[in-house]
Amino acid sequence: MNLKVVLKVLGTVLFWESVLMVPSLVISIIENSYARNAFIVSIVLLGVIGLMLKSIEVSVNIRKREAYASVALSWLMMSLFGALPYYISGAASNYIDALFETASGFTTTGATIFANVETLPRSILFWRSFTLWVGGMGVLVFTLALAPSLGARSIFLMRAEFPGPSAGKLVPKLSDTVKILYIIYGVMTGATIIVFLIGGMPLFDAVIHAFGTAGTGGFSLKTGGLGHYGSSFLEWSTMALMLLFGINFSLYYGALKGNLKTVIKNEELRFYFIFVILSTLLIFINILPVYSFSISDSIRNSAFQVTSIITTTGFATTDINMWPLLSKIILLILMVTGACSGSTTGGLKLIRVIILLKSVIREVNYTIHPSSVSKIKIAGKTVDDEIVDNTLIFFFVYILILFISTVILSLDNFDFMTTFSAALASISNIGSGFELIGPLGNFSQFSNLSKLTMTMCMIIGRLEVLPVIALFSPAMWNKQ
């Protein structure tokens, strides 16, 4: 392990985090908010520390080991320092609450400890939602787009952070790849703002909800969320936008390059839409009695919540605690699966679900025909055994962490649905669950131990387990 490389990356990330706070500072000055001094202190502190670490001279490129350590530590430090505006301003009652809210933002989880967000100054609301947008594509990917000089092999940083079983270059140069991804992300975010403005939202509201939609984190500046606006147009358009942000961004690039056949044949994409349609139909039938057999209300609410949960956005327009158990179970399944790899969503990712299902089918065939040799194929291409093994390991560790975190959260002695859905919402980066943490609830009632546990789960889930777990391996820190 070359610590100088890790510290240089960390310094670069912290420096850019100080820059990212500037828009919030400007807003606090304009509105003469009490949060102004909090942002000034945070920006100066981050800037000084970031520049000191950023100036470290290194003579080697980033290797896989440094990349994993850099990514995990960067997310931890971004959350620790990003919590300062909440804590110094007094918006959060204690530092652990501030840390929870910040990690929830950067990991695009969208879980909150605020019972009444309308009381927060606009500068804090902007910082809160802006962390969602930055974290959507990844803070290291964002840094690579701004500072491509981190090393010729900084592809390892992208692979350690980018959601999905693998991450590669769209074009030969990595810096160009991340810029392409952010251009697509930025254009889609801009289009989302325009749609919300057409739907009647004020500009600031449109920007905040666009950040929440693009980052699939679901932070709102209204306690009632999107339901506050009472607009069917906003609900249906948000639904469509969430679906779009749940798609692998590399497919958008392929479509722009004219490779429509590749996009259409993408097995994960087809599975994604089939899964959404089937889940929506099942819940629609199940909740008809809840909405007095109103077909329009039932289909709108079922489609919106399915889309919101599978994309791990967490927006809500109705109280799903009132839904029958079957609907809740379907939503729990969607919380586990998530949407497509290479998107801003959380969860396992559907490509892993496909690999797991095909692995089961292969083992069944092998049991029936022991002499047969079969390979797992997706879109006609053979999946490497290493990817299959990594998927199985990831799933095992994911379930193990979910189990351990549920046990720790159970010490707060809430009901099972609240406890389990809180653990699942944290590691799958969703932000909403059932009962006490349903659409009308929040996470403020949990103990500090539980909040710290969920904070770690958010980061572990966002980085897809390995980078954070690797930090605890002695071999990671071996100088050789």
DAGIZI-V893500 format. One record per residue. N is the residue number from 0. OMEGA is omega in degrees with one decimal (none if undefined). Layout:
BEGIN
[[N:OMEGA] [N:OMEGA]]
END
This chain:
BEGIN
[[0:175.5] [1:-174.9] [2:179.8] [3:178.6] [4:-179.0] [5:-178.9] [6:178.4] [7:176.9] [8:-179.5] [9:178.3] [10:178.6] [11:-179.6] [12:-179.3] [13:177.0] [14:-179.1] [15:174.5] [16:177.3] [17:177.5] [18:-178.8] [19:179.2] [20:-175.6] [21:178.3] [22:178.3] [23:177.1] [24:179.3] [25:178.9] [26:-179.6] [27:177.5] [28:-179.4] [29:-177.5] [30:-179.9] [31:-174.4] [32:175.9] [33:-179.4] [34:-175.5] [35:-178.8] [36:179.6] [37:179.0] [38:178.6] [39:179.7] [40:-178.0] [41:-178.9] [42:-179.8] [43:-178.7] [44:179.2] [45:-178.8] [46:-179.2] [47:-179.5] [48:-179.6] [49:-179.5] [50:178.9] [51:-179.2] [52:-178.3] [53:-177.2] [54:179.5] [55:179.1] [56:177.3] [57:-176.1] [58:-179.3] [59:177.3] [60:178.7] [61:173.5] [62:-176.2] [63:-178.3] [64:178.3] [65:-179.3] [66:-179.6] [67:179.1] [68:-179.2] [69:-179.0] [70:-178.0] [71:-178.9] [72:178.9] [73:179.3] [74:178.3] [75:-177.7] [76:176.0] [77:180.0] [78:-178.4] [79:179.9] [80:179.2] [81:179.3] [82:-174.5] [83:179.5] [84:177.8] [85:-173.1] [86:-177.1] [87:-178.9] [88:-177.5] [89:177.5] [90:174.1] [91:-174.4] [92:177.3] [93:-173.7] [94:-179.4] [95:175.2] [96:179.3] [97:178.4] [98:179.0] [99:-177.9] [100:-179.2] [101:177.6] [102:177.8] [103:178.5] [104:-176.9] [105:-179.9] [106:-178.2] [107:178.1] [108:178.5] [109:174.1] [110:-176.4] [111:175.0] [112:-178.4] [113:179.7] [114:-177.6] [115:-174.5] [116:180.0] [117:-178.8] [118:-177.6] [119:176.4] [120:-176.5] [121:-180.0] [122:177.7] [123:178.1] [124:178.8] [125:179.5] [126:-179.5] [127:-178.0] [128:178.8] [129:176.6] [130:175.9] [131:-175.7] [132:179.5] [133:-178.5] [134:-177.5] [135:179.2] [136:179.6] [137:-177.5] [138:178.1] [139:175.7] [140:176.5] [141:-179.7] [142:178.2] [143:178.8] [144:-177.6] [145:-176.3] [146:-176.5] [147:-176.3] [148:-177.8] [149:177.9] [150:-176.0] [151:-178.0] [152:-179.6] [153:170.3] [154:178.5] [155:177.1] [156:-178.8] [157:-178.6] [158:179.7] [159:-173.7] [160:-172.3] [161:-174.6] [162:177.2] [163:-178.6] [164:-179.1] [165:177.0] [166:-179.7] [167:-178.6] [168:172.8] [169:177.8] [170:-174.8] [171:-176.6] [172:-176.3] [173:-179.1] [174:177.2] [175:178.0] [176:-177.3] [177:176.6] [178:177.2] [179:180.0] [180:-178.3] [181:174.3] [182:177.9] [183:-180.0] [184:-179.1] [185:179.3] [186:179.0] [187:177.3] [188:177.3] [189:177.8] [190:178.0] [191:177.3] [192:-179.8] [193:179.2] [194:-179.7] [195:176.4] [196:176.8] [197:179.9] [198:175.3] [199:177.8] [200:169.3] [201:-175.1] [202:-178.0] [203:177.6] [204:-178.8] [205:179.4] [206:-179.2] [207:-179.0] [208:175.2] [209:175.5] [210:-179.7] [211:179.8] [212:-178.6] [213:179.1] [214:-175.7] [215:178.3] [216:170.4] [217:174.6] [218:177.4] [219:174.7] [220:175.3] [221:179.2] [222:179.1] [223:179.1] [224:179.9] [225:178.9] [226:179.7] [227:-174.2] [228:176.5] [229:-176.3] [230:176.2] [231:178.7] [232:-179.9] [233:-179.9] [234:-179.1] [235:179.9] [236:176.5] [237:177.3] [238:179.9] [239:-179.0] [240:177.4] [241:177.4] [242:-178.4] [243:179.7] [244:176.2] [245:-179.0] [246:177.5] [247:-175.5] [248:177.9] [249:177.9] [250:176.1] [251:177.6] [252:177.5] [253:178.9] [254:178.5] [255:178.2] [256:177.6] [257:-179.8] [258:-175.6] [259:179.8] [260:178.6] [261:179.4] [262:-178.2] [263:-177.6] [264:-177.9] [265:-173.2] [266:179.6] [267:-179.9] [268:179.0] [269:178.5] [270:179.5] [271:-177.8] [272:177.4] [273:-179.4] [274:179.5] [275:-177.9] [276:-179.0] [277:179.7] [278:179.3] [279:-179.5] [280:-179.2] [281:-180.0] [282:178.0] [283:179.8] [284:-175.3] [285:-175.1] [286:179.2] [287:179.3] [288:-178.9] [289:-178.3] [290:175.4] [291:177.3] [292:173.7] [293:-176.5] [294:-177.4] [295:179.5] [296:-177.5] [297:-178.1] [298:-179.7] [299:-178.6] [300:179.5] [301:-179.5] [302:-178.2] [303:-176.7] [304:176.3] [305:179.9] [306:-179.2] [307:-177.4] [308:-177.1] [309:175.9] [310:179.6] [311:178.1] [312:176.2] [313:173.6] [314:179.2] [315:176.8] [316:-179.3] [317:-179.6] [318:-177.8] [319:174.9] [320:-179.8] [321:-177.5] [322:176.9] [323:-175.1] [324:-179.0] [325:179.7] [326:179.1] [327:179.3] [328:177.9] [329:178.9] [330:176.3] [331:177.9] [332:179.5] [333:177.0] [334:179.2] [335:-172.1] [336:-173.0] [337:-177.8] [338:-172.6] [339:171.8] [340:179.0] [341:175.9] [342:179.0] [343:-175.1] [344:178.3] [345:-179.6] [346:-179.0] [347:-170.7] [348:-173.0] [349:178.7] [350:177.3] [351:177.0] [352:178.7] [353:179.6] [354:179.0] [355:178.9] [356:179.8] [357:175.6] [358:177.5] [359:179.7] [360:179.1] [361:-180.0] [362:176.7] [363:178.3] [364:179.4] [365:177.7] [366:-179.9] [367:-178.8] [368:-174.7] [369:-176.4] [370:-176.6] [371:176.1] [372:-177.6] [373:178.5] [374:175.9] [375:-179.6] [376:175.3] [377:-176.7] [378:176.9] [379:-179.0] [380:-179.2] [381:177.9] [382:179.9] [383:178.6] [384:179.0] [385:178.5] [386:177.9] [387:179.3] [388:179.1] [389:178.2] [390:179.1] [391:178.7] [392:179.2] [393:-178.9] [394:179.7] [395:-179.0] [396:177.8] [397:179.9] [398:-179.9] [399:179.2] [400:176.6] [401:179.8] [402:-178.1] [403:-179.3] [404:176.8] [405:178.5] [406:-179.5] [407:-179.8] [408:-179.3] [409:178.3] [410:177.6] [411:173.0] [412:170.4] [413:178.6] [414:-173.9] [415:-176.2] [416:176.9] [417:-175.8] [418:-176.8] [419:-178.4] [420:176.4] [421:178.0] [422:-179.3] [423:179.1] [424:-179.3] [425:-175.8] [426:177.2] [427:176.7] [428:-179.9] [429:174.5] [430:175.8] [431:-179.4] [432:-176.9] [433:179.3] [434:-173.6] [435:179.9] [436:176.0] [437:-177.0] [438:-178.4] [439:-176.9] [440:177.2] [441:-172.8] [442:-174.8] [443:-175.1] [444:-179.5] [445:178.7] [446:178.3] [447:177.5] [448:179.7] [449:179.5] [450:177.1] [451:177.7] [452:179.9] [453:176.5] [454:177.7] [455:178.5] [456:178.6] [457:-178.1] [458:177.9] [459:-179.7] [460:-179.1] [461:179.6] [462:176.2] [463:164.7] [464:-164.8] [465:-177.9] [466:-179.0] [467:179.8] [468:-177.8] [469:179.3] [470:-176.1] [471:178.1] [472:178.4] [473:-178.7] [474:179.6] [475:-173.9] [476:176.4] [477:-177.9] [478:-178.9] [479:none]]
END
